[in-house]
Amino acid sequence: MNFAEQEQKIAELKSQLEALNKQFDKTMKANNLTMEDLKNAENEIPAEYRDAWNKLKSTIEAGAKTNAPLGHSAPASKAGSGRRNAIRL
């Protein structure tokens, strides 16, 4: 994937995130909820559902990590080995 394609993908992801944030805010406003309400609701989950909830959260987090871009896979073993036409001194 070249730089232009990466920039385009980032722009698409930013617009998707913005749309999701707007949808979330609209839902929160329609239901008269605050972030504190959500935190309290998570703490009020009955014990019999808590394990299933934690398993679902970990599954979602693992999926997000798998789908996330890897960034730098490994550092270069030698200084300057990753730069083209670099002259080592």
PyMOL Python script that loads the backbone (N, CA, C, O; Angstrom):
from pymol import cmd

cmd.read_pdbstr("""\
ATOM      1  N   MET A   1       0.859  -1.168   0.000  1.00  0.00           N
ATOM      2  CA  MET A   1       0.000   0.000   0.000  1.00  0.00           C
ATOM      3  C   MET A   1       0.904   1.230   0.000  1.00  0.00           C
ATOM      4  O   MET A   1       1.778   1.366   0.857  1.00  0.00           O
ATOM      5  N   ASN A   2       0.694   2.113  -0.951  1.00  0.00           N
ATOM      6  CA  ASN A   2       1.542   3.302  -1.016  1.00  0.00           C
ATOM      7  C   ASN A   2       0.982   4.414  -0.121  1.00  0.00           C
ATOM      8  O   ASN A   2      -0.092   4.285   0.467  1.00  0.00           O
ATOM      9  N   PHE A   3       1.730   5.487  -0.040  1.00  0.00           N
ATOM     10  CA  PHE A   3       1.391   6.579   0.870  1.00  0.00           C
ATOM     11  C   PHE A   3       0.026   7.194   0.539  1.00  0.00           C
ATOM     12  O   PHE A   3      -0.754   7.485   1.445  1.00  0.00           O
ATOM     13  N   ALA A   4      -0.263   7.392  -0.735  1.00  0.00           N
ATOM     14  CA  ALA A   4      -1.539   8.002  -1.133  1.00  0.00           C
ATOM     15  C   ALA A   4      -2.709   7.121  -0.723  1.00  0.00           C
ATOM     16  O   ALA A   4      -3.737   7.620  -0.265  1.00  0.00           O
ATOM     17  N   GLU A   5      -2.554   5.807  -0.888  1.00  0.00           N
ATOM     18  CA  GLU A   5      -3.620   4.888  -0.494  1.00  0.00           C
ATOM     19  C   GLU A   5      -3.810   4.902   1.024  1.00  0.00           C
ATOM     20  O   GLU A   5      -4.936   4.824   1.516  1.00  0.00           O
ATOM     21  N   GLN A   6      -2.707   5.000   1.756  1.00  0.00           N
ATOM     22  CA  GLN A   6      -2.797   5.069   3.210  1.00  0.00           C
ATOM     23  C   GLN A   6      -3.514   6.337   3.655  1.00  0.00           C
ATOM     24  O   GLN A   6      -4.360   6.297   4.548  1.00  0.00           O
ATOM     25  N   GLU A   7      -3.179   7.449   3.038  1.00  0.00           N
ATOM     26  CA  GLU A   7      -3.834   8.719   3.366  1.00  0.00           C
ATOM     27  C   GLU A   7      -5.333   8.649   3.071  1.00  0.00           C
ATOM     28  O   GLU A   7      -6.147   9.149   3.847  1.00  0.00           O
ATOM     29  N   GLN A   8      -5.690   8.032   1.954  1.00  0.00           N
ATOM     30  CA  GLN A   8      -7.104   7.891   1.586  1.00  0.00           C
ATOM     31  C   GLN A   8      -7.821   7.005   2.604  1.00  0.00           C
ATOM     32  O   GLN A   8      -8.935   7.322   3.023  1.00  0.00           O
ATOM     33  N   LYS A   9      -7.203   5.918   2.998  1.00  0.00           N
ATOM     34  CA  LYS A   9      -7.798   5.005   3.981  1.00  0.00           C
ATOM     35  C   LYS A   9      -7.973   5.705   5.324  1.00  0.00           C
ATOM     36  O   LYS A   9      -8.996   5.533   5.987  1.00  0.00           O
ATOM     37  N   ILE A  10      -6.981   6.489   5.724  1.00  0.00           N
ATOM     38  CA  ILE A  10      -7.074   7.237   6.977  1.00  0.00           C
ATOM     39  C   ILE A  10      -8.228   8.229   6.918  1.00  0.00           C
ATOM     40  O   ILE A  10      -8.975   8.371   7.886  1.00  0.00           O
ATOM     41  N   ALA A  11      -8.377   8.907   5.801  1.00  0.00           N
ATOM     42  CA  ALA A  11      -9.477   9.873   5.644  1.00  0.00           C
ATOM     43  C   ALA A  11     -10.832   9.162   5.731  1.00  0.00           C
ATOM     44  O   ALA A  11     -11.765   9.670   6.353  1.00  0.00           O
ATOM     45  N   GLU A  12     -10.932   7.985   5.105  1.00  0.00           N
ATOM     46  CA  GLU A  12     -12.176   7.214   5.167  1.00  0.00           C
ATOM     47  C   GLU A  12     -12.483   6.787   6.602  1.00  0.00           C
ATOM     48  O   GLU A  12     -13.621   6.890   7.059  1.00  0.00           O
ATOM     49  N   LEU A  13     -11.461   6.309   7.304  1.00  0.00           N
ATOM     50  CA  LEU A  13     -11.658   5.868   8.684  1.00  0.00           C
ATOM     51  C   LEU A  13     -12.035   7.034   9.594  1.00  0.00           C
ATOM     52  O   LEU A  13     -12.855   6.881  10.498  1.00  0.00           O
ATOM     53  N   LYS A  14     -11.435   8.197   9.352  1.00  0.00           N
ATOM     54  CA  LYS A  14     -11.783   9.378  10.142  1.00  0.00           C
ATOM     55  C   LYS A  14     -13.236   9.764   9.929  1.00  0.00           C
ATOM     56  O   LYS A  14     -13.936  10.109  10.881  1.00  0.00           O
ATOM     57  N   SER A  15     -13.696   9.708   8.674  1.00  0.00           N
ATOM     58  CA  SER A  15     -15.088  10.074   8.403  1.00  0.00           C
ATOM     59  C   SER A  15     -16.042   9.041   9.008  1.00  0.00           C
ATOM     60  O   SER A  15     -17.116   9.402   9.490  1.00  0.00           O
ATOM     61  N   GLN A  16     -15.661   7.764   8.986  1.00  0.00           N
ATOM     62  CA  GLN A  16     -16.491   6.735   9.614  1.00  0.00           C
ATOM     63  C   GLN A  16     -16.560   6.947  11.123  1.00  0.00           C
ATOM     64  O   GLN A  16     -17.627   6.825  11.724  1.00  0.00           O
ATOM     65  N   LEU A  17     -15.417   7.264  11.734  1.00  0.00           N
ATOM     66  CA  LEU A  17     -15.380   7.518  13.167  1.00  0.00           C
ATOM     67  C   LEU A  17     -16.239   8.721  13.527  1.00  0.00           C
ATOM     68  O   LEU A  17     -16.967   8.694  14.519  1.00  0.00           O
ATOM     69  N   GLU A  18     -16.156   9.768  12.728  1.00  0.00           N
ATOM     70  CA  GLU A  18     -16.961  10.964  12.974  1.00  0.00           C
ATOM     71  C   GLU A  18     -18.451  10.643  12.886  1.00  0.00           C
ATOM     72  O   GLU A  18     -19.238  11.113  13.707  1.00  0.00           O
ATOM     73  N   ALA A  19     -18.838   9.845  11.895  1.00  0.00           N
ATOM     74  CA  ALA A  19     -20.240   9.461  11.742  1.00  0.00           C
ATOM     75  C   ALA A  19     -20.705   8.622  12.930  1.00  0.00           C
ATOM     76  O   ALA A  19     -21.812   8.815  13.432  1.00  0.00           O
ATOM     77  N   LEU A  20     -19.871   7.702  13.376  1.00  0.00           N
ATOM     78  CA  LEU A  20     -20.224   6.872  14.531  1.00  0.00           C
ATOM     79  C   LEU A  20     -20.320   7.699  15.806  1.00  0.00           C
ATOM     80  O   LEU A  20     -21.203   7.471  16.633  1.00  0.00           O
ATOM     81  N   ASN A  21     -19.414   8.659  15.965  1.00  0.00           N
ATOM     82  CA  ASN A  21     -19.475   9.534  17.137  1.00  0.00           C
ATOM     83  C   ASN A  21     -20.755  10.366  17.135  1.00  0.00           C
ATOM     84  O   ASN A  21     -21.381  10.547  18.180  1.00  0.00           O
ATOM     85  N   LYS A  22     -21.146  10.871  15.966  1.00  0.00           N
ATOM     86  CA  LYS A  22     -22.390  11.639  15.871  1.00  0.00           C
ATOM     87  C   LYS A  22     -23.593  10.767  16.207  1.00  0.00           C
ATOM     88  O   LYS A  22     -24.503  11.197  16.916  1.00  0.00           O
ATOM     89  N   GLN A  23     -23.591   9.539  15.694  1.00  0.00           N
ATOM     90  CA  GLN A  23     -24.689   8.608  15.972  1.00  0.00           C
ATOM     91  C   GLN A  23     -24.748   8.298  17.471  1.00  0.00           C
ATOM     92  O   GLN A  23     -25.828   8.264  18.059  1.00  0.00           O
ATOM     93  N   PHE A  24     -23.580   8.072  18.084  1.00  0.00           N
ATOM     94  CA  PHE A  24     -23.523   7.801  19.516  1.00  0.00           C
ATOM     95  C   PHE A  24     -24.054   8.987  20.312  1.00  0.00           C
ATOM     96  O   PHE A  24     -24.866   8.813  21.221  1.00  0.00           O
ATOM     97  N   ASP A  25     -23.598  10.196  19.970  1.00  0.00           N
ATOM     98  CA  ASP A  25     -24.054  11.393  20.677  1.00  0.00           C
ATOM     99  C   ASP A  25     -25.562  11.585  20.530  1.00  0.00           C
ATOM    100  O   ASP A  25     -26.245  11.961  21.483  1.00  0.00           O
ATOM    101  N   LYS A  26     -26.071  11.324  19.332  1.00  0.00           N
ATOM    102  CA  LYS A  26     -27.511  11.462  19.082  1.00  0.00           C
ATOM    103  C   LYS A  26     -28.297  10.455  19.933  1.00  0.00           C
ATOM    104  O   LYS A  26     -29.340  10.795  20.491  1.00  0.00           O
ATOM    105  N   THR A  27     -27.799   9.225  20.029  1.00  0.00           N
ATOM    106  CA  THR A  27     -28.461   8.199  20.831  1.00  0.00           C
ATOM    107  C   THR A  27     -28.417   8.548  22.307  1.00  0.00           C
ATOM    108  O   THR A  27     -29.407   8.389  23.020  1.00  0.00           O
ATOM    109  N   MET A  28     -27.258   9.027  22.766  1.00  0.00           N
ATOM    110  CA  MET A  28     -27.129   9.422  24.171  1.00  0.00           C
ATOM    111  C   MET A  28     -28.092  10.554  24.507  1.00  0.00           C
ATOM    112  O   MET A  28     -28.732  10.541  25.558  1.00  0.00           O
ATOM    113  N   LYS A  29     -28.192  11.537  23.605  1.00  0.00           N
ATOM    114  CA  LYS A  29     -29.080  12.678  23.837  1.00  0.00           C
ATOM    115  C   LYS A  29     -30.548  12.242  23.809  1.00  0.00           C
ATOM    116  O   LYS A  29     -31.349  12.701  24.624  1.00  0.00           O
ATOM    117  N   ALA A  30     -30.897  11.357  22.874  1.00  0.00           N
ATOM    118  CA  ALA A  30     -32.287  10.894  22.759  1.00  0.00           C
ATOM    119  C   ALA A  30     -32.723  10.130  24.008  1.00  0.00           C
ATOM    120  O   ALA A  30     -33.897  10.153  24.376  1.00  0.00           O
ATOM    121  N   ASN A  31     -31.777   9.454  24.658  1.00  0.00           N
ATOM    122  CA  ASN A  31     -32.104   8.664  25.846  1.00  0.00           C
ATOM    123  C   ASN A  31     -31.747   9.367  27.153  1.00  0.00           C
ATOM    124  O   ASN A  31     -31.831   8.770  28.226  1.00  0.00           O
ATOM    125  N   ASN A  32     -31.348  10.639  27.061  1.00  0.00           N
ATOM    126  CA  ASN A  32     -30.974  11.432  28.243  1.00  0.00           C
ATOM    127  C   ASN A  32     -29.932  10.715  29.097  1.00  0.00           C
ATOM    128  O   ASN A  32     -30.078  10.620  30.316  1.00  0.00           O
ATOM    129  N   LEU A  33     -28.882  10.214  28.452  1.00  0.00           N
ATOM    130  CA  LEU A  33     -27.822   9.504  29.155  1.00  0.00           C
ATOM    131  C   LEU A  33     -26.531  10.315  29.149  1.00  0.00           C
ATOM    132  O   LEU A  33     -26.294  11.132  28.259  1.00  0.00           O
ATOM    133  N   THR A  34     -25.711  10.071  30.155  1.00  0.00           N
ATOM    134  CA  THR A  34     -24.377  10.672  30.222  1.00  0.00           C
ATOM    135  C   THR A  34     -23.353   9.546  30.274  1.00  0.00           C
ATOM    136  O   THR A  34     -23.713   8.381  30.440  1.00  0.00           O
ATOM    137  N   MET A  35     -22.092   9.890  30.133  1.00  0.00           N
ATOM    138  CA  MET A  35     -21.040   8.874  30.224  1.00  0.00           C
ATOM    139  C   MET A  35     -21.022   8.251  31.624  1.00  0.00           C
ATOM    140  O   MET A  35     -20.723   7.067  31.779  1.00  0.00           O
ATOM    141  N   GLU A  36     -21.339   9.042  32.622  1.00  0.00           N
ATOM    142  CA  GLU A  36     -21.406   8.520  33.995  1.00  0.00           C
ATOM    143  C   GLU A  36     -22.500   7.456  34.115  1.00  0.00           C
ATOM    144  O   GLU A  36     -22.326   6.459  34.815  1.00  0.00           O
ATOM    145  N   ASP A  37     -23.626   7.672  33.432  1.00  0.00           N
ATOM    146  CA  ASP A  37     -24.697   6.671  33.428  1.00  0.00           C
ATOM    147  C   ASP A  37     -24.211   5.346  32.848  1.00  0.00           C
ATOM    148  O   ASP A  37     -24.544   4.275  33.355  1.00  0.00           O
ATOM    149  N   LEU A  38     -23.423   5.432  31.784  1.00  0.00           N
ATOM    150  CA  LEU A  38     -22.909   4.209  31.165  1.00  0.00           C
ATOM    151  C   LEU A  38     -21.950   3.480  32.092  1.00  0.00           C
ATOM    152  O   LEU A  38     -21.987   2.253  32.185  1.00  0.00           O
ATOM    153  N   LYS A  39     -21.094   4.223  32.774  1.00  0.00           N
ATOM    154  CA  LYS A  39     -20.152   3.597  33.713  1.00  0.00           C
ATOM    155  C   LYS A  39     -20.900   2.930  34.860  1.00  0.00           C
ATOM    156  O   LYS A  39     -20.554   1.825  35.277  1.00  0.00           O
ATOM    157  N   ASN A  40     -21.936   3.614  35.370  1.00  0.00           N
ATOM    158  CA  ASN A  40     -22.721   3.048  36.464  1.00  0.00           C
ATOM    159  C   ASN A  40     -23.492   1.816  35.998  1.00  0.00           C
ATOM    160  O   ASN A  40     -23.614   0.844  36.743  1.00  0.00           O
ATOM    161  N   ALA A  41     -24.007   1.850  34.782  1.00  0.00           N
ATOM    162  CA  ALA A  41     -24.769   0.718  34.258  1.00  0.00           C
ATOM    163  C   ALA A  41     -23.884  -0.517  34.142  1.00  0.00           C
ATOM    164  O   ALA A  41     -24.337  -1.632  34.400  1.00  0.00           O
ATOM    165  N   GLU A  42     -22.623  -0.326  33.754  1.00  0.00           N
ATOM    166  CA  GLU A  42     -21.714  -1.466  33.630  1.00  0.00           C
ATOM    167  C   GLU A  42     -21.436  -2.079  35.005  1.00  0.00           C
ATOM    168  O   GLU A  42     -21.279  -3.294  35.119  1.00  0.00           O
ATOM    169  N   ASN A  43     -21.377  -1.260  36.028  1.00  0.00           N
ATOM    170  CA  ASN A  43     -21.133  -1.758  37.386  1.00  0.00           C
ATOM    171  C   ASN A  43     -22.345  -2.464  37.973  1.00  0.00           C
ATOM    172  O   ASN A  43     -22.209  -3.248  38.912  1.00  0.00           O
ATOM    173  N   GLU A  44     -23.530  -2.195  37.431  1.00  0.00           N
ATOM    174  CA  GLU A  44     -24.763  -2.775  37.961  1.00  0.00           C
ATOM    175  C   GLU A  44     -25.154  -4.077  37.270  1.00  0.00           C
ATOM    176  O   GLU A  44     -26.250  -4.588  37.501  1.00  0.00           O
ATOM    177  N   ILE A  45     -24.293  -4.615  36.441  1.00  0.00           N
ATOM    178  CA  ILE A  45     -24.607  -5.863  35.743  1.00  0.00           C
ATOM    179  C   ILE A  45     -24.679  -6.984  36.764  1.00  0.00           C
ATOM    180  O   ILE A  45     -23.765  -7.131  37.575  1.00  0.00           O
ATOM    181  N   PRO A  46     -25.754  -7.785  36.746  1.00  0.00           N
ATOM    182  CA  PRO A  46     -25.861  -8.908  37.680  1.00  0.00           C
ATOM    183  C   PRO A  46     -24.689  -9.880  37.501  1.00  0.00           C
ATOM    184  O   PRO A  46     -24.132 -10.003  36.411  1.00  0.00           O
ATOM    185  N   ALA A  47     -24.333 -10.558  38.575  1.00  0.00           N
ATOM    186  CA  ALA A  47     -23.164 -11.452  38.576  1.00  0.00           C
ATOM    187  C   ALA A  47     -23.266 -12.537  37.515  1.00  0.00           C
ATOM    188  O   ALA A  47     -22.257 -12.906  36.912  1.00  0.00           O
ATOM    189  N   GLU A  48     -24.456 -13.051  37.278  1.00  0.00           N
ATOM    190  CA  GLU A  48     -24.600 -14.143  36.295  1.00  0.00           C
ATOM    191  C   GLU A  48     -24.328 -13.673  34.859  1.00  0.00           C
ATOM    192  O   GLU A  48     -24.005 -14.491  33.998  1.00  0.00           O
ATOM    193  N   TYR A  49     -24.455 -12.375  34.593  1.00  0.00           N
ATOM    194  CA  TYR A  49     -24.191 -11.851  33.251  1.00  0.00           C
ATOM    195  C   TYR A  49     -22.803 -11.238  33.129  1.00  0.00           C
ATOM    196  O   TYR A  49     -22.315 -11.017  32.021  1.00  0.00           O
ATOM    197  N   ARG A  50     -22.174 -10.968  34.248  1.00  0.00           N
ATOM    198  CA  ARG A  50     -20.884 -10.279  34.242  1.00  0.00           C
ATOM    199  C   ARG A  50     -19.814 -11.063  33.468  1.00  0.00           C
ATOM    200  O   ARG A  50     -19.041 -10.474  32.712  1.00  0.00           O
ATOM    201  N   ASP A  51     -19.769 -12.404  33.657  1.00  0.00           N
ATOM    202  CA  ASP A  51     -18.780 -13.220  32.952  1.00  0.00           C
ATOM    203  C   ASP A  51     -18.994 -13.161  31.445  1.00  0.00           C
ATOM    204  O   ASP A  51     -18.038 -13.028  30.681  1.00  0.00           O
ATOM    205  N   ALA A  52     -20.252 -13.260  31.022  1.00  0.00           N
ATOM    206  CA  ALA A  52     -20.553 -13.184  29.592  1.00  0.00           C
ATOM    207  C   ALA A  52     -20.189 -11.808  29.047  1.00  0.00           C
ATOM    208  O   ALA A  52     -19.672 -11.697  27.936  1.00  0.00           O
ATOM    209  N   TRP A  53     -20.453 -10.767  29.817  1.00  0.00           N
ATOM    210  CA  TRP A  53     -20.127  -9.400  29.405  1.00  0.00           C
ATOM    211  C   TRP A  53     -18.623  -9.224  29.262  1.00  0.00           C
ATOM    212  O   TRP A  53     -18.152  -8.643  28.284  1.00  0.00           O
ATOM    213  N   ASN A  54     -17.867  -9.725  30.237  1.00  0.00           N
ATOM    214  CA  ASN A  54     -16.403  -9.612  30.172  1.00  0.00           C
ATOM    215  C   ASN A  54     -15.839 -10.408  29.005  1.00  0.00           C
ATOM    216  O   ASN A  54     -14.886  -9.965  28.364  1.00  0.00           O
ATOM    217  N   LYS A  55     -16.407 -11.577  28.717  1.00  0.00           N
ATOM    218  CA  LYS A  55     -15.953 -12.387  27.586  1.00  0.00           C
ATOM    219  C   LYS A  55     -16.236 -11.655  26.267  1.00  0.00           C
ATOM    220  O   LYS A  55     -15.403 -11.660  25.361  1.00  0.00           O
ATOM    221  N   LEU A  56     -17.401 -11.036  26.167  1.00  0.00           N
ATOM    222  CA  LEU A  56     -17.757 -10.283  24.963  1.00  0.00           C
ATOM    223  C   LEU A  56     -16.804  -9.104  24.774  1.00  0.00           C
ATOM    224  O   LEU A  56     -16.339  -8.855  23.662  1.00  0.00           O
ATOM    225  N   LYS A  57     -16.513  -8.376  25.857  1.00  0.00           N
ATOM    226  CA  LYS A  57     -15.594  -7.246  25.761  1.00  0.00           C
ATOM    227  C   LYS A  57     -14.202  -7.691  25.322  1.00  0.00           C
ATOM    228  O   LYS A  57     -13.575  -7.035  24.490  1.00  0.00           O
ATOM    229  N   SER A  58     -13.716  -8.803  25.876  1.00  0.00           N
ATOM    230  CA  SER A  58     -12.380  -9.267  25.501  1.00  0.00           C
ATOM    231  C   SER A  58     -12.348  -9.752  24.053  1.00  0.00           C
ATOM    232  O   SER A  58     -11.342  -9.579  23.365  1.00  0.00           O
ATOM    233  N   THR A  59     -13.437 -10.355  23.589  1.00  0.00           N
ATOM    234  CA  THR A  59     -13.517 -10.788  22.199  1.00  0.00           C
ATOM    235  C   THR A  59     -13.469  -9.586  21.255  1.00  0.00           C
ATOM    236  O   THR A  59     -12.785  -9.616  20.232  1.00  0.00           O
ATOM    237  N   ILE A  60     -14.196  -8.539  21.606  1.00  0.00           N
ATOM    238  CA  ILE A  60     -14.216  -7.329  20.784  1.00  0.00           C
ATOM    239  C   ILE A  60     -12.841  -6.670  20.777  1.00  0.00           C
ATOM    240  O   ILE A  60     -12.363  -6.245  19.725  1.00  0.00           O
ATOM    241  N   GLU A  61     -12.203  -6.584  21.938  1.00  0.00           N
ATOM    242  CA  GLU A  61     -10.875  -5.975  22.015  1.00  0.00           C
ATOM    243  C   GLU A  61      -9.853  -6.782  21.224  1.00  0.00           C
ATOM    244  O   GLU A  61      -8.996  -6.210  20.549  1.00  0.00           O
ATOM    245  N   ALA A  62      -9.940  -8.112  21.305  1.00  0.00           N
ATOM    246  CA  ALA A  62      -9.015  -8.958  20.543  1.00  0.00           C
ATOM    247  C   ALA A  62      -9.232  -8.777  19.047  1.00  0.00           C
ATOM    248  O   ALA A  62      -8.270  -8.734  18.280  1.00  0.00           O
ATOM    249  N   GLY A  63     -10.484  -8.671  18.630  1.00  0.00           N
ATOM    250  CA  GLY A  63     -10.787  -8.443  17.221  1.00  0.00           C
ATOM    251  C   GLY A  63     -10.277  -7.101  16.745  1.00  0.00           C
ATOM    252  O   GLY A  63      -9.796  -6.976  15.618  1.00  0.00           O
ATOM    253  N   ALA A  64     -10.381  -6.097  17.601  1.00  0.00           N
ATOM    254  CA  ALA A  64      -9.896  -4.767  17.233  1.00  0.00           C
ATOM    255  C   ALA A  64      -8.382  -4.779  17.082  1.00  0.00           C
ATOM    256  O   ALA A  64      -7.841  -4.132  16.186  1.00  0.00           O
ATOM    257  N   LYS A  65      -7.691  -5.517  17.961  1.00  0.00           N
ATOM    258  CA  LYS A  65      -6.238  -5.597  17.869  1.00  0.00           C
ATOM    259  C   LYS A  65      -5.813  -6.344  16.611  1.00  0.00           C
ATOM    260  O   LYS A  65      -4.812  -5.995  15.985  1.00  0.00           O
ATOM    261  N   THR A  66      -6.570  -7.364  16.243  1.00  0.00           N
ATOM    262  CA  THR A  66      -6.226  -8.141  15.047  1.00  0.00           C
ATOM    263  C   THR A  66      -6.433  -7.315  13.785  1.00  0.00           C
ATOM    264  O   THR A  66      -5.677  -7.442  12.821  1.00  0.00           O
ATOM    265  N   ASN A  67      -7.451  -6.474  13.794  1.00  0.00           N
ATOM    266  CA  ASN A  67      -7.757  -5.668  12.613  1.00  0.00           C
ATOM    267  C   ASN A  67      -6.962  -4.379  12.552  1.00  0.00           C
ATOM    268  O   ASN A  67      -6.978  -3.691  11.532  1.00  0.00           O
ATOM    269  N   ALA A  68      -6.269  -4.043  13.625  1.00  0.00           N
ATOM    270  CA  ALA A  68      -5.490  -2.807  13.657  1.00  0.00           C
ATOM    271  C   ALA A  68      -4.242  -2.962  12.794  1.00  0.00           C
ATOM    272  O   ALA A  68      -3.663  -4.045  12.715  1.00  0.00           O
ATOM    273  N   PRO A  69      -3.837  -1.884  12.155  1.00  0.00           N
ATOM    274  CA  PRO A  69      -2.589  -1.944  11.389  1.00  0.00           C
ATOM    275  C   PRO A  69      -1.410  -2.214  12.320  1.00  0.00           C
ATOM    276  O   PRO A  69      -1.415  -1.787  13.475  1.00  0.00           O
ATOM    277  N   LEU A  70      -0.426  -2.906  11.827  1.00  0.00           N
ATOM    278  CA  LEU A  70       0.676  -3.340  12.667  1.00  0.00           C
ATOM    279  C   LEU A  70       1.725  -2.270  12.907  1.00  0.00           C
ATOM    280  O   LEU A  70       2.538  -2.419  13.818  1.00  0.00           O
ATOM    281  N   GLY A  71       1.742  -1.219  12.144  1.00  0.00           N
ATOM    282  CA  GLY A  71       2.749  -0.179  12.342  1.00  0.00           C
ATOM    283  C   GLY A  71       4.106  -0.681  11.903  1.00  0.00           C
ATOM    284  O   GLY A  71       4.252  -1.162  10.779  1.00  0.00           O
ATOM    285  N   HIS A  72       5.092  -0.580  12.761  1.00  0.00           N
ATOM    286  CA  HIS A  72       6.442  -1.045  12.435  1.00  0.00           C
ATOM    287  C   HIS A  72       6.560  -2.496  12.858  1.00  0.00           C
ATOM    288  O   HIS A  72       6.414  -2.816  14.038  1.00  0.00           O
ATOM    289  N   SER A  73       6.823  -3.374  11.902  1.00  0.00           N
ATOM    290  CA  SER A  73       6.890  -4.793  12.223  1.00  0.00           C
ATOM    291  C   SER A  73       8.142  -5.136  13.008  1.00  0.00           C
ATOM    292  O   SER A  73       8.075  -5.894  13.975  1.00  0.00           O
ATOM    293  N   ALA A  74       9.290  -4.588  12.605  1.00  0.00           N
ATOM    294  CA  ALA A  74      10.526  -4.870  13.332  1.00  0.00           C
ATOM    295  C   ALA A  74      11.513  -3.749  13.052  1.00  0.00           C
ATOM    296  O   ALA A  74      11.564  -3.232  11.936  1.00  0.00           O
ATOM    297  N   PRO A  75      12.282  -3.376  14.034  1.00  0.00           N
ATOM    298  CA  PRO A  75      13.283  -2.327  13.782  1.00  0.00           C
ATOM    299  C   PRO A  75      14.403  -2.856  12.889  1.00  0.00           C
ATOM    300  O   PRO A  75      14.674  -4.056  12.844  1.00  0.00           O
ATOM    301  N   ALA A  76      15.026  -1.951  12.202  1.00  0.00           N
ATOM    302  CA  ALA A  76      16.134  -2.350  11.326  1.00  0.00           C
ATOM    303  C   ALA A  76      17.271  -2.880  12.175  1.00  0.00           C
ATOM    304  O   ALA A  76      17.554  -2.352  13.251  1.00  0.00           O
ATOM    305  N   SER A  77      17.917  -3.918  11.694  1.00  0.00           N
ATOM    306  CA  SER A  77      18.987  -4.533  12.476  1.00  0.00           C
ATOM    307  C   SER A  77      20.268  -3.711  12.435  1.00  0.00           C
ATOM    308  O   SER A  77      21.042  -3.723  13.392  1.00  0.00           O
ATOM    309  N   LYS A  78      20.499  -2.998  11.338  1.00  0.00           N
ATOM    310  CA  LYS A  78      21.693  -2.164  11.216  1.00  0.00           C
ATOM    311  C   LYS A  78      21.270  -0.719  11.001  1.00  0.00           C
ATOM    312  O   LYS A  78      20.237  -0.451  10.388  1.00  0.00           O
ATOM    313  N   ALA A  79      22.051   0.185  11.495  1.00  0.00           N
ATOM    314  CA  ALA A  79      21.746   1.595  11.323  1.00  0.00           C
ATOM    315  C   ALA A  79      21.792   1.948   9.843  1.00  0.00           C
ATOM    316  O   ALA A  79      22.764   1.636   9.155  1.00  0.00           O
ATOM    317  N   GLY A  80      20.756   2.587   9.362  1.00  0.00           N
ATOM    318  CA  GLY A  80      20.720   3.024   7.971  1.00  0.00           C
ATOM    319  C   GLY A  80      20.354   1.943   6.991  1.00  0.00           C
ATOM    320  O   GLY A  80      20.325   2.206   5.788  1.00  0.00           O
ATOM    321  N   SER A  81      20.068   0.721   7.449  1.00  0.00           N
ATOM    322  CA  SER A  81      19.775  -0.363   6.508  1.00  0.00           C
ATOM    323  C   SER A  81      18.415  -0.182   5.838  1.00  0.00           C
ATOM    324  O   SER A  81      18.165  -0.766   4.784  1.00  0.00           O
ATOM    325  N   GLY A  82      17.537   0.616   6.436  1.00  0.00           N
ATOM    326  CA  GLY A  82      16.219   0.818   5.869  1.00  0.00           C
ATOM    327  C   GLY A  82      16.131   2.013   4.938  1.00  0.00           C
ATOM    328  O   GLY A  82      15.067   2.284   4.383  1.00  0.00           O
ATOM    329  N   ARG A  83      17.219   2.725   4.760  1.00  0.00           N
ATOM    330  CA  ARG A  83      17.189   3.934   3.925  1.00  0.00           C
ATOM    331  C   ARG A  83      17.888   3.653   2.609  1.00  0.00           C
ATOM    332  O   ARG A  83      19.026   3.186   2.568  1.00  0.00           O
ATOM    333  N   ARG A  84      17.187   3.946   1.558  1.00  0.00           N
ATOM    334  CA  ARG A  84      17.773   3.755   0.233  1.00  0.00           C
ATOM    335  C   ARG A  84      18.827   4.820  -0.056  1.00  0.00           C
ATOM    336  O   ARG A  84      18.695   5.973   0.354  1.00  0.00           O
ATOM    337  N   ASN A  85      19.845   4.421  -0.751  1.00  0.00           N
ATOM    338  CA  ASN A  85      20.901   5.316  -1.209  1.00  0.00           C
ATOM    339  C   ASN A  85      21.569   6.082  -0.081  1.00  0.00           C
ATOM    340  O   ASN A  85      22.130   7.153  -0.311  1.00  0.00           O
ATOM    341  N   ALA A  86      21.517   5.551   1.138  1.00  0.00           N
ATOM    342  CA  ALA A  86      22.175   6.201   2.261  1.00  0.00           C
ATOM    343  C   ALA A  86      23.649   5.787   2.270  1.00  0.00           C
ATOM    344  O   ALA A  86      23.994   4.629   2.033  1.00  0.00           O
ATOM    345  N   ILE A  87      24.477   6.743   2.542  1.00  0.00           N
ATOM    346  CA  ILE A  87      25.906   6.472   2.610  1.00  0.00           C
ATOM    347  C   ILE A  87      26.285   6.376   4.080  1.00  0.00           C
ATOM    348  O   ILE A  87      26.107   7.327   4.841  1.00  0.00           O
ATOM    349  N   ARG A  88      26.806   5.225   4.470  1.00  0.00           N
ATOM    350  CA  ARG A  88      27.201   5.031   5.855  1.00  0.00           C
ATOM    351  C   ARG A  88      28.610   5.537   6.059  1.00  0.00           C
ATOM    352  O   ARG A  88      29.482   5.353   5.211  1.00  0.00           O
ATOM    353  N   LEU A  89      28.816   6.159   7.159  1.00  0.00           N
ATOM    354  CA  LEU A  89      30.141   6.697   7.465  1.00  0.00           C
ATOM    355  C   LEU A  89      30.867   5.815   8.445  1.00  0.00           C
ATOM    356  O   LEU A  89      32.001   6.112   8.820  1.00  0.00           O
TER     357      LEU A  89
END
""", "prot")
cmd.dss("prot")
cmd.show_as("cartoon", "prot")
cmd.util.cbc("prot")
cmd.orient("prot")
